[in-house]
Amino acid sequence: MTQSDGLRLASDIGGTFTDTVLMDAASRIIATAKTPTTLDHPAIGALNGAKRVLADAGAAWSDVTGKIHGTTLATNALIERRGARVASITTQGFRDILEIAYERRHSQYDINLVKTDLIVPRDRALTIAGRMNAQGQELTPLDEAAVATLVSALRTREVEAVAVCLLHAYANPSHELRLKALLQAQMPELVVSLSHEVSPEAREFDRLCTTIANAYIQPLMGRYLADLQSRFQTAGLTCPILMMTAGGGMTTLETAARLPIRLVESGPAGGAVLAAHIAQEVSESAVLSFDMGGTTAKLCLIDDHRPQTARKFEISRADRFVKGSGMPVRIPVIEMIEIGAGGGSIAQVDRLGRVKVGPHSAGSDPGPAGFAKGGIEPTVTDADIAQGFIDPTRFAEGRLAIDRTASETALSKKVGKPLGFDAPQSGFAVSEIVDENMAAAGRMHAVESGKDLGARLMIAFGGNGPLHATRVARRAQVSRILIPRDPGVGSAVGFLYAPVSFEVVRSFYARLDQLNVDALARLFTAMEREAEDVVRAGAPHAPLTQRRVAFMRYHGQGHEIEIPLPNRTLEQADLTDLQARFETEYSRQFSRAVPGMQIEILNWGLSVSSDAALPAKPARAAQRQPARTSQSREIMCDLTGAARTADVFERAALPHGSTLRGPALIIEPQTTTLVSADFSAYVDGAGNIWLNRLQEIAQ
């Protein structure tokens, strides 16, 4: 088997399950697996899944010419605070950057406010003399004699990693580089993260937080990535392993080990890439991606086949959905909203008699009560089992036995007893709450983005996405849903469609009317070289594409908007067009431009990527024909809360063109699609399931 016709392997480690996909050179999925995540040693679970799909496909390790990996380990380590003991070193006089933050409270009038945990307490916030100005000119030399005192302080405080964030290092990193060399000369084992490498942008608080987060997880991720590479190489893998990033691209293990903060949210990013790819296949320009797994649910807006992106997000918010209550991280990221609403999310009744679901999860061990692995807490999966939506003999490809009695017992004890409900009613109550939570998150995300959900197509995937899609869509006022092929391992499939890419952002302040295009050209040349070096390590011979942007604002404003640039060197004659682009986008976002205002540019961005996989040719419309089945099951109707008989279909046995009306269940190896009573289903020529809400509801 040659490089051109080799197989590609993708693994997505989630909080509950590890998904694995094997794809051939024609982008056909030939084997998939969903195995329990091995939380203590996640690489073992990834290897188990890889061995299973290779065995199912009758393939050998030597047939694999591409391996892509995504993991929640970085995210979970930050959320659960399981990283290294970190100190920070800032410029003398700026010790309290973390304490001062944005100089405001995220909830102005909350007398019981819980401040965000920013990882580094004040006694580990150290400083050193030396100063650069905003143009990168040295004002005061670095105080190298003070390094011995810093080393002593780091040793006394048993520090494992240090985040170095010196003033204006994005303009001139020489002080940071020299300080790292001096520290590691005396402490070779010390992990050092430098702000000009992690987040080379203006805004000291955001830059410091990002560098701290990178340093915090760098030792853990370094060990994990080394273990992953060792295990797969020992098993027989010979090709390089590429890592999925939060921005929707892939990067090398070496870059991932140096900048592990870019791996945060890498799994959900794969799902957004999949949804964008499918949107292009079916020619849909406005899409809502809905990815519900075992631990969380993720929703992302996709327009014109591009997921919505951002330069900043927050980790571990003290108050859910409240901006400013988390730790800011400034990296390229696909923008989505993620909540603790997955199959393993635990349900309870609070002291006011209200059903609450999540954010805590039963995970994969012990998992939901129905897994019969020692779990006693009722979860969303237990609710689905009790309502008859899940076939106990078919869950997780039939490799995980389901105990319906255990699910019903847990629901009756923890939810039903306080409220006077039986098990199915308790399950219905849990579903109502979790589905509304997810729909509310989607509505809020759309409102914050100035967009409407009603006209969008929902693309639903993940182990639980197809099961909850109609219930969430109804509440979010979405009337059309698409369930793609192999939805249970959707994020892992998305990895295989992602390009190898790397994005670089640099601060270079200039007023538009005074912009030095020659200096800007030199900046972009350096950025291009840095990005191409990373991408070529993962895609040595692939054609490369660029995307250039400017982050612009009116003079005096605090935040910028992203404006696309031509993919070439800017000339003086381009500045008039650049002003017009800015004013057009500003008007779109804020209704009107502001005449007579100076325009300034703070940051410039450049992303380099290999060519992404092309979408499949649109499938011909299949001739519609009613689907027939002899199977049925009693379920709890999600419209009425009453028992009702639902038809049961095997997805693999549904011919293209099949149509059916709810209530019905469409079963496949790794998930189940619920067709609610107010929806119809149609299987198109490519095997996608389209769900459409009916005007006349069958009761």
LINZI-V483897 format. One record per residue. N is the residue number from 1. SS is DSSP state (h for helix, s for strand, l for the rest). D_LAST is the distance of its C-alpha to the last C-alpha in Angstrom with 2 decimals. Layout:
n = [N/N]
ss = [SS/SS]
d_last = [D_LAST/D_LAST]
This chain:
n = [1/2/3/4/5/6/7/8/9/10/11/12/13/14/15/16/17/18/19/20/21/22/23/24/25/26/27/28/29/30/31/32/33/34/35/36/37/38/39/40/41/42/43/44/45/46/47/48/49/50/51/52/53/54/55/56/57/58/59/60/61/62/63/64/65/66/67/68/69/70/71/72/73/74/75/76/77/78/79/80/81/82/83/84/85/86/87/88/89/90/91/92/93/94/95/96/97/98/99/100/101/102/103/104/105/106/107/108/109/110/111/112/113/114/115/116/117/118/119/120/121/122/123/124/125/126/127/128/129/130/131/132/133/134/135/136/137/138/139/140/141/142/143/144/145/146/147/148/149/150/151/152/153/154/155/156/157/158/159/160/161/162/163/164/165/166/167/168/169/170/171/172/173/174/175/176/177/178/179/180/181/182/183/184/185/186/187/188/189/190/191/192/193/194/195/196/197/198/199/200/201/202/203/204/205/206/207/208/209/210/211/212/213/214/215/216/217/218/219/220/221/222/223/224/225/226/227/228/229/230/231/232/233/234/235/236/237/238/239/240/241/242/243/244/245/246/247/248/249/250/251/252/253/254/255/256/257/258/259/260/261/262/263/264/265/266/267/268/269/270/271/272/273/274/275/276/277/278/279/280/281/282/283/284/285/286/287/288/289/290/291/292/293/294/295/296/297/298/299/300/301/302/303/304/305/306/307/308/309/310/311/312/313/314/315/316/317/318/319/320/321/322/323/324/325/326/327/328/329/330/331/332/333/334/335/336/337/338/339/340/341/342/343/344/345/346/347/348/349/350/351/352/353/354/355/356/357/358/359/360/361/362/363/364/365/366/367/368/369/370/371/372/373/374/375/376/377/378/379/380/381/382/383/384/385/386/387/388/389/390/391/392/393/394/395/396/397/398/399/400/401/402/403/404/405/406/407/408/409/410/411/412/413/414/415/416/417/418/419/420/421/422/423/424/425/426/427/428/429/430/431/432/433/434/435/436/437/438/439/440/441/442/443/444/445/446/447/448/449/450/451/452/453/454/455/456/457/458/459/460/461/462/463/464/465/466/467/468/469/470/471/472/473/474/475/476/477/478/479/480/481/482/483/484/485/486/487/488/489/490/491/492/493/494/495/496/497/498/499/500/501/502/503/504/505/506/507/508/509/510/511/512/513/514/515/516/517/518/519/520/521/522/523/524/525/526/527/528/529/530/531/532/533/534/535/536/537/538/539/540/541/542/543/544/545/546/547/548/549/550/551/552/553/554/555/556/557/558/559/560/561/562/563/564/565/566/567/568/569/570/571/572/573/574/575/576/577/578/579/580/581/582/583/584/585/586/587/588/589/590/591/592/593/594/595/596/597/598/599/600/601/602/603/604/605/606/607/608/609/610/611/612/613/614/615/616/617/618/619/620/621/622/623/624/625/626/627/628/629/630/631/632/633/634/635/636/637/638/639/640/641/642/643/644/645/646/647/648/649/650/651/652/653/654/655/656/657/658/659/660/661/662/663/664/665/666/667/668/669/670/671/672/673/674/675/676/677/678/679/680/681/682/683/684/685/686/687/688/689/690/691/692/693/694/695/696/697/698/699]
ss = [l/l/h/h/h/l/s/s/s/s/s/s/s/l/l/l/s/s/s/s/s/s/s/l/l/l/l/l/s/s/s/s/s/s/s/s/l/l/l/l/l/h/h/h/h/h/h/h/h/h/h/h/h/h/h/h/h/l/l/l/h/h/h/s/s/s/s/s/s/s/s/l/h/h/h/h/h/h/h/l/l/l/l/l/l/s/s/s/s/s/s/l/l/l/l/l/h/h/h/h/l/l/l/l/l/l/l/l/l/l/l/l/l/l/l/l/l/l/l/l/l/h/h/h/s/s/s/s/l/l/s/s/l/l/l/l/l/s/s/s/l/l/l/h/h/h/h/h/h/h/h/h/h/h/h/h/l/l/l/l/s/s/s/s/s/l/l/l/l/l/l/l/l/h/h/h/h/h/h/h/h/h/h/h/h/h/l/l/l/l/s/s/s/s/h/h/h/h/l/l/l/l/l/h/h/h/h/h/h/h/h/h/h/h/h/h/h/h/h/h/h/h/h/h/h/h/h/h/h/h/h/h/h/h/h/l/l/l/l/l/s/s/s/s/l/l/l/l/l/s/s/s/h/h/h/h/h/h/l/h/h/h/h/l/l/h/h/h/h/h/h/h/h/h/h/h/h/h/h/h/h/l/l/l/l/s/s/s/s/s/s/s/l/l/l/l/s/s/s/s/s/s/s/l/l/s/s/l/s/s/l/l/s/s/s/l/l/l/l/l/l/l/l/l/l/l/s/s/s/l/l/l/s/s/l/l/s/s/s/l/l/l/l/l/s/s/s/s/s/l/l/l/l/l/s/s/s/s/s/s/s/l/l/l/l/l/l/l/h/h/h/l/l/l/l/l/l/l/s/h/h/h/h/h/h/h/l/l/l/l/l/l/l/l/h/h/h/h/l/l/l/l/l/h/h/h/h/h/h/h/h/h/h/h/h/h/h/h/h/l/l/l/h/h/h/h/h/h/h/h/h/h/h/h/h/h/h/h/h/h/h/h/h/h/h/h/h/h/l/l/l/l/l/l/l/l/s/s/s/s/s/l/l/l/h/h/h/h/h/h/h/h/h/h/h/l/l/l/l/s/s/s/s/l/l/l/h/h/h/h/h/h/h/h/h/h/h/l/l/s/s/s/s/s/s/s/s/s/s/s/s/h/h/h/l/l/h/h/h/h/h/h/h/h/h/h/h/h/h/h/h/h/h/h/h/h/h/h/l/l/l/l/l/s/s/s/s/s/s/s/s/s/s/s/l/l/l/l/l/l/s/s/s/s/s/l/l/l/l/l/l/l/l/h/h/h/h/h/h/h/h/h/h/h/h/h/h/h/h/h/l/l/l/l/l/l/l/l/s/s/s/s/s/s/s/s/s/s/s/s/l/l/l/l/l/l/l/l/l/l/l/l/l/l/s/s/l/l/l/l/s/s/s/s/s/s/l/l/l/l/l/l/s/s/s/s/s/s/s/s/h/h/h/l/l/l/l/s/s/s/s/l/l/s/s/s/s/s/l/l/s/s/s/s/s/l/l/l/s/s/s/s/s/l/l/l/l/l/s/s/s/s/s/l/l/l/l/l/l]
d_last = [55.75/56.79/55.57/53.83/51.70/51.16/47.98/46.48/45.04/42.81/42.01/39.78/40.40/37.55/37.47/35.58/35.88/38.44/37.12/39.52/39.42/42.07/42.33/44.86/47.00/44.58/41.88/39.96/38.46/40.02/39.15/37.13/37.11/35.46/37.89/38.17/40.25/43.69/44.09/47.80/48.76/46.02/48.22/48.00/44.21/44.63/47.32/45.29/42.45/45.02/46.68/43.42/42.43/46.02/46.05/42.76/44.18/47.62/49.22/52.11/52.78/55.32/52.60/50.97/52.42/50.06/48.49/46.24/45.26/43.13/42.96/41.67/45.00/46.49/43.46/43.19/46.95/46.85/43.85/45.18/48.78/50.17/52.66/56.44/58.70/59.22/61.84/62.11/65.26/65.38/68.24/70.57/69.47/65.76/65.05/62.33/60.03/57.21/57.92/58.07/55.06/53.71/55.50/52.31/49.71/46.13/45.05/47.79/47.43/46.17/49.03/47.59/47.30/47.36/49.35/48.40/50.19/52.24/53.70/57.40/58.92/61.90/64.47/63.46/63.54/66.95/68.87/71.72/74.03/74.04/72.47/71.21/70.43/67.43/69.43/70.11/73.74/75.20/76.35/77.25/77.81/75.68/77.37/77.82/80.03/77.05/75.12/77.02/75.76/72.17/72.52/73.85/70.95/68.39/70.03/70.33/66.63/65.76/63.88/62.30/61.20/62.23/60.64/63.34/62.46/65.61/65.74/65.26/65.22/62.89/65.90/68.48/67.51/71.10/71.18/67.96/69.25/72.62/71.12/68.96/72.06/74.07/71.40/70.80/74.58/74.76/71.27/70.39/67.35/65.81/62.68/63.11/60.46/61.88/59.97/61.34/59.78/56.44/55.71/58.64/57.48/58.73/57.17/58.80/56.07/53.37/55.92/57.13/53.66/52.80/56.12/55.66/52.22/53.76/56.69/54.47/52.55/55.33/57.03/53.79/52.49/55.96/56.05/52.52/53.14/56.46/54.86/52.11/54.73/56.98/54.38/53.14/56.71/57.77/54.92/56.20/54.55/57.16/55.35/54.94/51.86/50.23/48.14/45.06/45.62/43.52/44.26/42.54/45.76/47.84/51.22/53.85/54.26/57.47/55.86/52.94/55.44/57.35/54.35/51.60/49.94/48.65/46.60/44.46/40.79/41.80/38.77/36.18/38.45/37.99/34.24/34.85/37.36/34.85/32.25/35.06/36.18/32.78/32.39/35.70/34.71/31.68/33.51/31.25/33.37/31.03/29.28/27.93/28.90/26.77/28.60/27.35/29.75/30.76/32.54/31.52/29.16/30.88/29.80/32.18/32.39/33.86/35.39/37.28/36.92/38.75/37.28/38.17/41.37/43.45/46.94/46.06/43.52/43.66/43.69/42.57/41.80/42.78/39.86/36.62/35.96/39.26/41.63/45.17/44.35/44.80/47.67/48.01/48.57/49.75/49.04/47.18/43.51/40.13/38.46/35.16/33.56/33.26/31.81/31.90/28.30/28.31/27.31/30.38/29.92/30.59/28.43/30.09/29.91/32.65/34.89/32.72/29.72/27.90/26.29/28.22/27.92/30.93/33.24/35.01/34.08/34.80/35.97/36.79/39.17/38.05/34.59/31.31/31.69/29.81/32.62/34.90/37.77/38.52/35.85/34.69/32.77/28.94/27.76/24.74/25.14/25.23/21.92/20.37/22.17/21.01/17.30/18.01/17.97/21.68/23.49/26.60/28.80/28.10/28.38/31.18/32.12/32.37/35.47/34.03/32.92/29.94/30.14/26.68/28.47/30.45/27.42/25.83/29.27/29.84/26.51/27.05/30.65/30.46/27.08/25.74/29.08/29.77/26.31/25.67/22.73/22.42/22.44/18.72/18.22/21.35/20.14/16.97/19.45/21.76/19.23/18.18/21.91/23.07/20.45/21.34/24.99/24.81/23.03/25.61/28.40/27.33/27.16/30.54/32.11/31.15/32.51/35.72/36.15/35.57/32.64/29.03/26.12/23.76/25.51/26.10/24.95/24.13/25.98/24.78/26.97/28.65/27.86/24.73/23.95/21.60/19.70/19.16/19.28/15.71/15.53/18.93/18.47/15.58/17.97/20.92/19.52/20.10/18.05/19.98/20.86/23.48/24.02/27.68/29.53/30.64/28.56/29.43/33.03/32.46/35.19/37.75/36.95/37.49/40.93/41.99/41.24/43.13/46.69/49.70/50.32/52.12/52.14/55.19/55.35/58.71/59.81/62.36/62.51/63.71/63.50/62.35/65.53/67.70/65.92/68.37/66.86/69.47/68.62/64.91/65.66/67.44/64.48/62.01/64.44/64.45/60.66/60.31/62.74/60.93/57.47/58.79/60.62/57.39/55.39/58.23/58.33/54.84/55.00/58.70/58.54/55.28/55.41/54.77/53.14/53.67/51.80/53.84/52.67/54.33/53.00/54.14/54.21/56.20/59.32/58.65/54.94/53.76/51.21/51.10/48.73/48.82/50.45/50.82/54.40/56.00/56.52/60.28/63.09/62.69/65.51/66.73/65.36/61.80/61.78/61.06/57.99/56.93/57.16/55.03/52.36/52.31/52.09/49.27/47.16/48.14/47.05/43.67/43.07/44.80/44.74/48.50/51.60/54.52/57.65/60.99/59.76/61.28/58.98/59.51/58.28/58.08/56.68/56.58/54.28/54.61/52.31/53.47/51.12/51.23/49.09/45.46/43.78/42.82/39.21/38.48/38.68/35.39/33.75/33.43/30.03/28.95/27.99/24.25/23.16/19.99/20.22/20.54/20.57/21.29/20.21/17.13/16.68/14.77/13.63/12.46/9.15/10.75/8.19/7.94/11.08/10.19/11.35/9.53/11.51/12.18/14.74/17.97/20.39/23.95/24.59/28.15/27.16/24.88/27.19/27.51/25.29/22.41/18.94/15.55/11.87/10.01/9.50/13.23/16.56/19.71/22.74/26.28/29.39/29.16/25.54/21.90/19.44/15.86/13.54/10.51/7.00/8.29/11.56/13.57/16.89/20.32/23.60/26.55/30.13/31.16/28.48/26.49/22.69/21.17/17.68/16.46/13.76/11.78/12.27/9.33/6.11/3.80/0.00]
